[in-house]
Amino acid sequence: MLRLSLVFLAAAVASGLGLPGPHVSGAAGPCLAPPQWEGRWVRYDHSTGRNNRASVSYDGLNQRVRVLQQLKKHSPCQRSVSVCVNLRFEQDLTETRSRPGLLSCSSLSTTEVTRQEEFFEYIYLYQSSVMFQIDQKTKDCSKITLTESWDPFDIPDNSTFEDQYLIGGPGDSVEVQEWSDRKPARKHETWVGVYTLKDCYPVQETYAWNSSVTTSTRFFNLQLGISDPNVFTPPSTCQSARPEGMSESDC
């Protein structure tokens, strides 16, 4: 009884001084992430070392996402590319791979090119099972069928609580919780999500597709709601969209 009282006393003193309290050993359950938000993300592909920066409008209520890439500059590079249209694995691959919930990716030949300005917009409409890819320079449009199911940015109810900690330092920090899909029968997790404790904003998600493909997505500058619902409406050029995706350079 005395030991328990000392623990509560230590926690109270730490709280009063602004110090970290005792380590959190568990959580009651996952928080509920906001269903609609706008912001930015940076997606890092660990296999290629490539960062993809974009503005994002996320509408979980209607199962749709709009991704507007940041403009890229000219540069000479080697490329071997193909197009994958999955929301969490939008990347270039050098061989054909498939996974439940993902589209297959076919490689293109490796050539030296001078990369032109690339500024793609992606509109994912999961209730219609379709994705539009729009070249913001030429307005060319591709319409591709989505075969994977809707996978929201949230914490699934059956997730495993991993940790709770502060990002930052004294006087300038945010408290977050870390969850994963780790199960006792499986040694390694394939998804890890970090969400803020107070409002359940996504901070980072990491996916391990297989032993060689892992992506990490960092979220920032999030604002609740959708300021312009029209961003989910494809432009008129998509009425005559091509059925195949447009490739992106990998450097």
N, C-alpha and C positions, 0 to 999 in steps of 0.2 A: 504493500500500500504506500509506504514511504517512497519507494523507487518510482512508482507511478506519479506521485505528487511532484517529485523532483523533475520528471520529464515534462509535465505540464508547466511547471514554473520556468524551466529553461526555454520552453517554446514561447511563453509569454514575454520573457525578458528579451529574447531574440527578436520578436515581433516589434517590441517597443523601441529597440535600437536600430531597426531596419536591417537586421542580419538574417541570413537564411535560416529557416527553421529546420527541424529534424527531417530526414529524407522521407519522401512519401512512398510508401510501400505498395500502394494500390489505388484504384479509383472506383467510384461507384458505377461508372459506365461511361461510354463515349458521350461527348457533348454533341449538340445538334448544330451543324454548320449552317451558315446563312444560305438560303436557296437561290438568291440572286445577288450578284455583285459585278463590279467592273474594276479593273486594275491592270497590272502588268506582271509578266513573269519572265524568268530566264530559265531556259531548259538546257541542261548540259548532258551531252551524250558521252559517257565515259569511254566508249570504244573508239570514237573518232576525235575526241577532244574538242568538239564543236559546241559553241554556245548559240542558242537561238532565242533572240529577244523579241518580245511581242506585247502588244496591248490586247487585253482579253475582256470580252463580255460574256458572263456566265449566267445562264437562265436554267436553273435546275427544275423549276416548276414545269416548264415546257420542253425540257430535255433538248436544249440547244446551246451551242457555244460558237462564238465568233472570235477568231484569232487574226489579228492584223500584225504582220511581221514588221520589224524595224528595217528601214532601208539599208541595203548593203552597198558597199562601194566597189569600184573596179579593182581587180587584182588578178595576175596570172596564177594559174594553179593546175594541178593534176586532178582529174575527177573520174570517179567510177560510181555512178549514181542510179537510184531508182526511187520510186515514190511509194511510201507507206502512208495510209490515210487514217490510222488509228489516232485518237486524240492524245493518248499518253505516249505513243511511240512514233511520233511524226519525225522521221529521220531517213537518212540515206544508208542503204546497205549494199554490200558488195557481193552478196549471193542470195539465192532464193531461200527464204525461211517462212515458216508458218507457225501459228499458235492459236489455240482456241480463243476466239474473240478478236483476232487480228487478221488483216489481209496479208496475202503473200506479197513478197517484194522480189522483183526480177532485176538483175543487174544490167547495166549498159556498159559499153566499151569504155576503156580508159583512154582519155585524150587530153592533150594540153590545150587549155582554152583561156581566153581572157574573160573573166566573169563580168557580165554586164550588170547594171543595176537590177536587183531582184527585190520585189516588194509584193509578196503574195498575201492574199486574204483568204482565209478558210472559214466557211460557214457550215457548221455541223448541225443537221436537223435530224435528230435520232428518231423522232416520232414518224418521220417520213422515210427513214433509212437512207438518207442521201447526204453527200458532202459536196459543196461547191468550192472549187479552187479558182481564184481570180487573180490574174496578173495585173497589178495596179498600174503598170506602165502601158501595156498594150490593150488591157481590158479583155484579153482572151479568157475564156471560162471553160473549166472542165467540170463535169457532173459525174460523180462516182458513187456507186452503191455502197452503203455501209453495211457490213455483215456482222459486226460486233454489236453487242447490246449496250445500252446506256450504262455508263459507269460514272456516277456523280463524284464530285470533289467533296467527300465527307468521310466520316469514320464509320465503317460498317459495325453493326451491333455485335457481331461475333469477333471483333478485333481483340488483340491481346495488349493490355497495358504494359508499356515498357519503362517509362520514366516520366518524371515531372521536374522541371528545372527552369532557371532564369537565363534568358538570352540578354547579354549586356553585362552591366556592372552596377555597383551601388549608386542609387539615384537616377539611373537611366537603364531600365531593364523591362522586359516583358516576360511573364510567366507562361510556359507552354507545357503541353503534354505530348508525349510520344507514344504512338500506337503502331502495331504491326499485324500482319496476318500469320505470325509464327504460331505453330501448333506443336503440341508435345510429340506427335508422330513425325514431324518434319524438323530437321536440324536448323535449316536456314529459312529466314523469311524472304518473300519475294516483293513485299510492299512495306514501306515504313512511312508513316505520315506524322508530321509535327503540326499541331494546331494550338492557337492561343487558348489559354484557360478561361479568360473572361468572356470573350464573344465567339470563340470557336472559329476564328479566321484561319484559313490554311496558311502555313508558313513555308513548309517544304514537303514534297512527296518524292520518294525514291522508289523506282521500280527496277527489279532485276528480271529481265526477260528470260535470259539464260546465262550461261557462264561467261559469255563474251559481250552481252549487250545490257547495259544498265543506264538508266536515265534518272537525273535528279532535276526537279523543278522547284524554283524558289519564287514565292509570291510576294508582291509588295505594292504599296500605294492602293490598297483596296478601298472601294467605296460601295456602300450598300445600294441595291436597286439597279435598274437599267435606265439610263438617262434617255436613250433613243432606241425604242424597240425596232425601228426600221433597219438597224444594222444587221438583223437576221434575215432581211429580204434580199435575195440575190439580185444583181443588176440585170437590166434588160438583155445584155449580151449573153446571159446564161440560157436564154430561150433557144439558142442554137449551140449549146455547149457540146464540146467534144467528149467522148466517153472515156478517154484515158487521161491520166494525170500528167501535169507538167513537171519535169524534173528540176531539182534544185542542185546547185553546185555544193560540194562537200568541203569547201575551204573558204 
